[in-house]
Amino acid sequence: MSKTFSLIGVLIFAMGISAAQAANLSVTEKVDIATSPSSVWAATKDFNGIANWHPAIISQTTSNDNHPGSVRVVDLGGPTITEELVRFNGEHKNFTYKITNVDPAILPVEGYISWFSVRSNGLGGSTVTWMGNFSLVGDAKAADVKKGVRGIYRAGLESLKATLEASAQ
């Protein structure tokens, strides 16, 4: 009898691990830009400047520029998302931020953390990587949420590419 309870306990534990792993989702988008990493970084490094290059963001306010702990509220034309800068590394051209407040009807995620970086692509240009990890809230479908986050990243990266490559010509 105790073997049965032990086996049931192991199965329940394994199912819990599988569910937790399934809840942790990840999205990564990249774009190559025919502009130097220093030029791309200059255009993207300001935590309070995302509205300058992302077409979905109407405006933003930021509490403390590029210092960890800085809070950014982005306005999407009605709904807002509150984010906090976790880490900023100017030397390596990357930063990490997390979402601290978002209406689940807009973006049904929790534990969202994102990393943004600019690197040389080895061809005289840059590769920009934007990735995020998060868990779902409520009964949101993983494929739908990943598609939405991917769309947010892709829209920003494509706009950045078009703007920087046009100004470099």
Backbone as a ProteinNet text record, in pm:
[ID]
protein_1_A
[PRIMARY]
MSKTFSLIGVLIFAMGISAAQAANLSVTEKVDIATSPSSVWAATKDFNGIANWHPAIISQTTSNDNHPGSVRVVDLGGPTITEELVRFNGEHKNFTYKITNVDPAILPVEGYISWFSVRSNGLGGSTVTWMGNFSLVGDAKAADVKKGVRGIYRAGLESLKATLEASAQ
[TERTIARY]
82.8	0	87.5	195.3	279.5	349.8	379.1	438.3	340.7	212.6	110.9	105.9	104.8	102.9	230.2	343.9	469.8	466.5	415.8	407.1	312.4	198.6	103.7	169.1	241.4	310.3	411.9	488.5	587.6	518.2	408.4	334.7	278.2	220.9	166.1	277.9	391.3	505.7	553.9	564.7	610.7	512.7	382.1	282.9	292.6	319.1	334.9	455	565.4	683.8	652	585.6	551	461.3	363.3	273.6	350.6	442.7	521.4	609.8	669.2	753.2	670.6	550.2	464.5	421.9	409.3	366.2	476.7	603.1	713.9	733	697.6	706.8	818.4	868.3	977.7	954.6	987.4	978.8	1109.7	1167.2	1288.2	1269.7	1298.3	1295.6	1428.2	1476.1	1601.8	1583.3	1666	1669.6	1812.6	1855.3	1984	1958.4	2042.3	2029.5	2163.3	2158.5	2279.6	2331.2	2355.7	2408	2495	2594.7	2688.3	2617.9	2671.8	2613.8	2609.2	2710	2708.3	2593	2560.3	2447.3	2313.9	2301.3	2177.5	2161	2269.1	2262.4	2226.3	2281.6	2248.9	2099.6	2036.8	1893.5	1804	1857.3	1771.5	1804.7	1916.8	1963.4	1883	1815.4	1743.3	1614.8	1606.4	1487.4	1364.5	1388	1276.1	1257.9	1311.3	1301.8	1233.4	1167.4	1109	1002.5	932	829.6	891.8	1021.7	1089.8	1103.3	1097.9	1118.8	1015.2	932	830.3	695.5	636.8	514.2	389.8	388.3	269.2	265.1	375.8	383.7	364	256.9	221.7	315.6	339.7	428.5	471.1	567.1	608.5	661.2	655	719	815.4	925	1026.4	1073.2	1094.8	1127.1	1275.1	1365.2	1505.1	1599.6	1567	1650.9	1699.2	1829.3	1884.9	1941.9	1888.8	1935.9	1842.7	1900.4	1814.6	1716.8	1594.8	1487.7	1401.3	1449.9	1371.7	1241.1	1132.7	1000.3	955.9	912.9	864.1	717.7	634.7	493.7	474.4	442.9	421.9	272.3	236.7	97.1	77.1	-15.6	-45.7	-168	-200.1	-317.5	-442.3	-426.5	-536	-481.3	-458.6	-398.2	-252.1	-204.3	-64.5	0	130.3	210.3	317.9	332.4	435.8	551.4	671.2	791.2	898.7	986.4	1096.7	1228	1324.6	1457.6	1529.1	1570.8	1637.6	1788.6	1839.4	1983.4	2010.7	2115	2156.1	2306.1	2351.5	2493.6	2530.5	2573.5	2609.7	2729.8	2825.4	2945.7	2911.9	2821.3	2783.3	2655.1	2605.3	2489	2366.7	2326.6	2204.3	2141.4	2013	1943.6	1834.5	1793.2	1688.1	1582.1	1455.2	1346.1	1237	1147.6	1035.3	906.7	796.7	665.8	620.1	581.6	532.7	382	321.7	175.8	123.8	29.6	-36.9	-174.7	-271.8	-406.9	-403.8	-442.8	-440	-529.5	-625.7	-708	-625.2	-520.5	-432	-318.9	-255.1	-143.2	-150.6	-205	-227.9	-101.9	-6.8	119.1	151.4	238.4	297.1	441	520.1	660.5	734.7	690	748.6	881	985.4	1115.5	1170.3	1230.1	1273.7	1417.8	1486	1624.7	1635.8	1704.7	1722.7	1872.3	1924.3	2068.4	2098.9	2212.9	2264.9	2406.1	2431	2561.3	2604.2	2732.3	2783.1	2737.4	2699.6	2662.7	2780	2897.8	3017	3024.6	2925.5	2920.9	2918	2955.8	2953.3	2824.1	2729.7	2601.1	2577.5	2452.4	2414.3	2306.9	2304.5	2193.9	2130.9	2003	1929.5	1845.1	1856.9	1781	1691.3	1565	1467.5	1400.8	1414.4	1354.7	1284.9	1186.8	1112.9	1073.8	1065.4	1017.6	902.6	799.9	682.3	596.5	501.7	400.3	265.1	171.9	37	-48.1	-147.4	-245.5	-380	-454.7	-588.7	-587.2	-685.1	-697.9	-645	-552.1	-492.9	-424.5	-431.3	-368.7	-224.6	-133.3	9	38.9	-15.9	13.4	-32.2	-148.4	-200	-113.9	-73.7	6.7	145.4	205.5	336.4	327.9	221.6	202.7	191.8	120.2	106.1	238	313.7	444	539	539	623.3	588.4	460	416.2	463.6	462.3	511.9	660.4	737.2	880.7	907.7	840.1	864.1	831.1	719.4	681.6	789.2	840	944.7	1073.8	1114.4	1240.2	1234.3	1122.7	1110	1107.1	1040.7	1038.6	1177.9	1248.3	1385.3	1474.4	1466.1	1545	1516.7	1390	1352.8	1401.2	1384.2	1424.8	1576.2	1650.4	1796.6	1860.9	1810.1	1868.6	1836.1	1717.7	1682.8	1769.8	1796.9	1877.8	2025.9	2069.5	2209.9	2241.4	2138.4	2161.9	2177.8
-119.1	0	125.8	126.5	245.9	268.6	159.4	175	244.7	213.4	276.7	426.3	463.6	605.4	675.1	607.3	665.7	688.5	589.6	603.1	715.5	725	833	968	974.8	1099.5	1139.7	1044	1071.6	1118.7	1052.8	1092.4	1233.3	1263.9	1398.6	1502.5	1471.7	1562.7	1583.6	1474.5	1484.3	1564.9	1544.9	1622.8	1769.9	1799.5	1938.8	2003.9	1930.2	1983.4	2007.5	1913.3	1930.2	2051	2069.7	2184.6	2314.3	2315.6	2437.1	2467.3	2362.3	2384.5	2433	2379.9	2421.2	2566.5	2612.7	2749.5	2849.8	2807.1	2896.5	2900.1	3012.4	3028.1	3124.7	3111.6	3196.4	3238.1	3362.4	3415.5	3488.9	3463.2	3533.3	3580.2	3704.9	3761.9	3833.4	3825.3	3890.3	3961.2	4062.5	4129.9	4176.1	4163.5	4219.4	4357.5	4451.8	4590.2	4631.7	4687.6	4728.4	4861.8	4864.9	4982.7	4931.8	5006.8	4963.7	4941.7	4850.6	4829.8	4957.9	5043.8	5167.3	5258.1	5262	5343	5284.6	5152.9	5088.2	5105.7	5086.9	5102.3	5245.8	5342.5	5483	5508.9	5440.3	5460.7	5383.6	5280.6	5191.6	5185.5	5238.2	5215.8	5287.9	5394.7	5470.3	5400.2	5361	5293.3	5382.4	5512.3	5605.9	5649.4	5572.8	5614.5	5516.9	5416.7	5314.5	5371.3	5473.4	5533.3	5597.9	5623.8	5682.6	5583.8	5453.8	5357.2	5244.7	5228.8	5122.8	5181.6	5135.7	5198.3	5176.7	5076.4	5049.8	5136.1	5201.3	5277.6	5425.1	5479.4	5619	5710.4	5676.3	5755.3	5670	5722.8	5655.3	5757.6	5719	5797.4	5704	5759.2	5679.1	5754.2	5679.5	5744.2	5772.9	5692.5	5707.7	5667.7	5704.2	5680.1	5535	5514.1	5380.2	5318.4	5356.3	5300.8	5188	5074.1	4965.5	5016.9	4970.5	5017.9	5123.3	5178.6	5277	5213.1	5286.6	5237	5310.6	5233.1	5287.7	5247.1	5344.5	5316.6	5348.7	5245.2	5265.2	5272	5368.6	5390.8	5333.7	5239.7	5176	5238.2	5360.5	5426.7	5396	5379	5344.9	5256.5	5127.7	5043.2	5081	5055.8	5082.4	4955.9	4952	4844.1	4910.4	4864.3	4916.6	4818.2	4869.7	4786.4	4845.3	4758.4	4802.1	4754.6	4845	4809.9	4728.9	4609.6	4519.9	4535	4542.1	4549.1	4626	4708.9	4785	4769.8	4728.2	4710.8	4781.5	4905.3	4983.9	4927.7	4873.5	4817.9	4701.4	4616.2	4499.3	4521.6	4642.9	4684.1	4595.6	4582.3	4507.5	4556.3	4526.6	4554.6	4451	4440	4346.3	4425.8	4395.4	4460.1	4357.9	4393.1	4304.5	4385.3	4316	4380.1	4366.8	4478.9	4476.4	4495.1	4548.2	4566.9	4572.8	4482.8	4483.4	4420.5	4475.6	4419.4	4286	4176.6	4045.5	4038.5	4128.7	4131.3	4179	4256.5	4306.2	4207.6	4162.8	4069.4	3975.2	3854.8	3763.2	3688	3762.4	3703	3745.5	3667.7	3704.3	3654.2	3710.4	3671.9	3703.6	3806.3	3842.2	3913.8	3860.4	3926.3	3924.4	4034.6	4049.4	4098.6	4056.7	4093.8	4150.1	4262.5	4331.1	4352	4312.4	4328.8	4368.1	4433.4	4472	4415.1	4342	4280.9	4304.2	4292.6	4294.6	4166.4	4177.7	4056.9	4002.7	4062.9	4016.9	4060.2	4135.3	4179.6	4332	4398.6	4544.1	4602.4	4517.1	4561.6	4506.7	4499.9	4460.9	4352.6	4274.1	4184.2	4230.5	4258.7	4298.6	4178.6	4141.8	4029.3	4081.8	4041.2	4078.4	3949.3	3914.2	3789.4	3808.2	3725.3	3733	3595.4	3583.7	3462.8	3503.1	3418.3	3452.6	3329.6	3344.3	3242.2	3299.8	3211.8	3254.2	3283.7	3368.3	3399.9	3346.4	3287.8	3240.7	3130	3132.7	3025.9	3066.4	3159.7	3205.3	3088.4	3089.7	2985.3	3025.3	2933.3	2960.6	3010.2	2944.5	2983.2	3125.7	3164.2	3299.4	3405.3	3378.9	3476.2	3488.1	3375.1	3379.3	3456	3435.9	3507.8	3658.3	3696.7	3838.2	3900.8	3833.2	3885.3	3891.6	3787.4	3785.9	3904.4	3934.4	4047.6	4180.9	4194.9	4317.9	4335	4228.4	4235.1	4264	4188.6	4200.3	4340.8	4397.8	4533.3	4634.5	4624.3	4715.7	4697.2	4572.3	4545.1	4586.6	4560	4598.6	4750.7	4819.5	4965	5022.1	4966	5008.8	4989.1	4873.3	4843.4	4943.2	4964	5055	5197.1	5243.8	5379.3	5397.7	5304.8	5319.4	5299.4	5204.6	5182.8	5298.1	5358	5473.8	5593.8	5613.5	5729.4	5709.5	5584	5556.5	5578.4	5590.8	5607.3	5750.8
0	0	0	79.6	83.7	-49.1	-124.7	-257.4	-351	-336.4	-420	-392.9	-263.6	-229.2	-275.1	-264.6	-310.6	-460.9	-535.3	-679.3	-718.3	-650.1	-677.2	-647.7	-537.3	-502.1	-607.4	-658.7	-762.3	-890.5	-928.3	-1048.7	-1036.8	-920.9	-899.8	-904.8	-842.7	-845.2	-988.9	-1066.2	-1204.9	-1288.9	-1267.8	-1341.6	-1305.3	-1178.7	-1135.6	-1201.8	-1213.3	-1280.7	-1427.4	-1492.3	-1633.9	-1653.8	-1565	-1577	-1558.4	-1461.5	-1438.1	-1558.4	-1617.9	-1734.6	-1852.9	-1866.7	-1976.8	-1961	-1836	-1810.5	-1840.6	-1835.9	-1867.2	-2017.1	-2077.1	-2221.4	-2255.3	-2375.9	-2419.5	-2564.5	-2593.7	-2729.9	-2757.9	-2874.2	-2916.8	-3059.9	-3083.6	-3218	-3241.1	-3364.5	-3402.7	-3535.4	-3555.7	-3685	-3709.8	-3834.7	-3875.4	-3933.4	-3892.7	-3938.7	-3998.7	-4117.5	-4189	-4135.8	-4007.3	-3937.8	-3823.5	-3786.5	-3682.3	-3548.2	-3467	-3334.1	-3250.1	-3263.4	-3183.6	-3226.4	-3355.5	-3402.4	-3356.3	-3365	-3320.8	-3170.3	-3095.9	-2950.3	-2913	-2983.1	-2955.5	-2971.2	-3066.7	-3092.1	-2995.8	-2929.8	-2849.5	-2701.4	-2661.2	-2524.7	-2416.7	-2451.4	-2349.2	-2309.7	-2183.2	-2131.9	-2148.5	-2153.2	-2170.4	-2315.6	-2412.6	-2551.2	-2644.7	-2592.8	-2679.5	-2772.6	-2731.4	-2818.4	-2942.1	-2938.4	-3054.2	-3169.9	-3140.2	-3248.2	-3254.1	-3153.8	-3157.8	-3197.2	-3307.6	-3358.5	-3272.4	-3185.3	-3103.3	-2978	-2945.6	-2821.7	-2852.8	-2796.1	-2818.3	-2740.1	-2615.4	-2530.5	-2411.8	-2337.3	-2214.4	-2116	-1991.5	-1886.5	-1815.2	-1768.7	-1701	-1578.1	-1470.3	-1343.8	-1322	-1378.1	-1340.9	-1454.4	-1575.6	-1693.5	-1701.5	-1719.9	-1739.8	-1612.4	-1499.7	-1373	-1329.4	-1288.1	-1238.5	-1132.8	-1144.7	-1058.1	-1124.2	-1235.7	-1310.4	-1355.6	-1343.6	-1383	-1508.2	-1607.1	-1734	-1748.9	-1781	-1811.5	-1958.5	-2036.5	-2180	-2208.3	-2289	-2327.8	-2467.4	-2477.2	-2604.8	-2671.1	-2632.6	-2687	-2605.7	-2479.1	-2387.6	-2277.4	-2307.8	-2205.6	-2183.2	-2063.7	-2031.9	-1976.6	-1986	-1928.7	-1844.2	-1721.2	-1632.3	-1628.6	-1652.6	-1659.2	-1568.2	-1521	-1435.4	-1493.8	-1503.3	-1551.2	-1443.1	-1478.9	-1384.2	-1392.6	-1516	-1536.2	-1664	-1661.2	-1778.5	-1793.7	-1913.5	-1937.6	-2068.1	-2055.9	-2172.8	-2246.8	-2173.8	-2236.1	-2328.7	-2285.7	-2366.3	-2446.9	-2443.4	-2522.5	-2499.3	-2374.1	-2344.2	-2214.5	-2200.5	-2075.8	-2054.9	-1930.3	-1890.6	-1816.5	-1845.1	-1773.7	-1746.8	-1655.3	-1624.4	-1623.7	-1654	-1643.8	-1499.4	-1440.8	-1302.6	-1294.6	-1402.5	-1401	-1544.1	-1573.2	-1703.2	-1685.6	-1753.3	-1751.3	-1825.3	-1758.5	-1825.1	-1949	-1960.6	-2081.4	-2201.1	-2175.4	-2280.4	-2306.5	-2200.8	-2210.7	-2090.8	-2108.7	-1996.2	-1953.5	-1895.9	-1852.9	-1709.9	-1648.3	-1519.3	-1519.4	-1431.9	-1426.2	-1555.5	-1627	-1756.7	-1734.6	-1796	-1794.1	-1936.3	-1977.1	-2115.1	-2121.3	-2226	-2249.1	-2389.5	-2404.1	-2531.5	-2551.8	-2668.5	-2691.1	-2834.6	-2851.2	-2982.3	-2991.6	-3101.1	-3123.5	-3268.6	-3292.8	-3429.4	-3498.6	-3625.4	-3699.1	-3780.3	-3764.6	-3834.3	-3980	-4024.9	-4164.4	-4174.6	-4067.4	-4065.5	-4013.8	-3982.6	-3929.6	-3789.9	-3753.5	-3618.5	-3620.4	-3514.4	-3486.9	-3356.3	-3361.5	-3242	-3200.5	-3073	-3018.3	-2908.1	-2914.2	-2810.6	-2769.3	-2644.2	-2598	-2464.7	-2440.7	-2315.9	-2266.6	-2136.1	-2069.2	-1979.5	-1972.9	-1895.2	-1872.9	-1783.5	-1758.4	-1795	-1823.4	-1860.7	-1738.8	-1758.2	-1655.5	-1703.5	-1612.8	-1646	-1748.5	-1836.7	-1935.7	-2072.9	-2074.2	-2200.3	-2270.7	-2400.8	-2481	-2513.1	-2487.5	-2506.3	-2648.1	-2748.7	-2887.7	-2916	-2862.5	-2886.4	-2819	-2695.1	-2621.9	-2684.7	-2719.7	-2785.1	-2917.1	-2992.1	-3118.2	-3092.4	-2986.9	-2952.3	-2911.7	-2825.6	-2782.1	-2901.2	-2983.1	-3102.7	-3193.3	-3205.7	-3287.2	-3232.3	-3100.3	-3036.3	-3067.1	-3047	-3073.6	-3221.4	-3308.6	-3452.3	-3501.7	-3457.2	-3499.2	-3461.4	-3339.4	-3295.4	-3373.2	-3391.8	-3461.6	-3608.8	-3674.5	-3815	-3831.1	-3740.1	-3743.5	-3719.8	-3623.9	-3594.6	-3716.2	-3777.6	-3897.7	-4008.8	-4038.3	-4147	-4119.3	-3996.9	-3961.1	-3970.1	-3911.8	-3907.4	-4044.6	-4121.6	-4254	-4348.4	-4335	-4418.7	-4383.6	-4256	-4215.8	-4246	-4266.3	-4297	-4443.9	-4528	-4672.7	-4711.6
[MASK]
+++++++++++++++++++++++++++++++++++++++++++++++++++++++++++++++++++++++++++++++++++++++++++++++++++++++++++++++++++++++++++++++++++++++++++++++++++++++++++++++++++++++++

